[in-house]
Amino acid sequence: MGIWEMKRQEGWGAMAVAAAIMPVLVGFSAVMGSIGIVLMFIEWRKGRWSFTLLAATLLASSVILWFLSRVLFK
């Protein structure tokens, strides 16, 4: 959604949209990833393991993981 909105802008407008959208997307992804990690820890403590929960956590936190990989390996 964010990339689609940035592609619609011309010139410096894409930079302005990115500055407005990206912090929200990265923050939301970090929150959802953190919630997923807590839920996975709770399941692990109960002696259960859920591949579906792992996949959902990775998908929800994919934006923050991509952002961190770009920052760390640039």
Backbone hydrogen bonds, N-H to C=O, Kabsch-Sander energy under -0.5 kcal/mol:
donor,donor_aa,acceptor,acceptor_aa,energy
5,E,1,M,-2.2
6,M,2,G,-2.1
7,K,3,I,-2.3
8,R,4,W,-1.1
9,Q,5,E,-0.6
9,Q,6,M,-0.9
13,G,10,E,-1.9
14,A,11,G,-0.9
16,A,12,W,-1.6
17,V,13,G,-2.4
18,A,14,A,-2.5
19,A,15,M,-2.1
20,A,16,A,-1.2
21,I,17,V,-2.6
22,M,18,A,-2.3
25,L,21,I,-2.2
26,V,22,M,-3.0
27,G,23,P,-2.4
28,F,24,V,-2.6
29,S,25,L,-2.2
30,A,26,V,-2.2
31,V,27,G,-2.3
32,M,28,F,-2.6
33,G,29,S,-2.5
34,S,30,A,-2.2
35,I,31,V,-2.4
36,G,32,M,-2.2
37,I,33,G,-2.2
38,V,34,S,-2.3
39,L,35,I,-2.5
40,M,36,G,-2.5
41,F,37,I,-2.3
42,I,38,V,-2.4
43,E,39,L,-2.3
44,W,40,M,-2.4
45,R,41,F,-2.3
46,K,42,I,-1.3
47,G,44,W,-1.1
48,R,43,E,-2.5
51,F,49,W,-0.6
54,L,50,S,-1.8
55,A,51,F,-2.6
56,A,52,T,-2.4
57,T,53,L,-2.3
58,L,54,L,-2.4
59,L,55,A,-2.3
60,A,56,A,-2.7
61,S,57,T,-2.1
62,S,59,L,-1.1
65,L,61,S,-2.3
66,W,62,S,-2.4
67,F,63,V,-2.5
68,L,64,I,-2.7
69,S,65,L,-2.1
70,R,66,W,-2.1
71,V,67,F,-2.1
72,L,68,L,-2.9
73,F,69,S,-2.0
74,K,71,V,-0.6
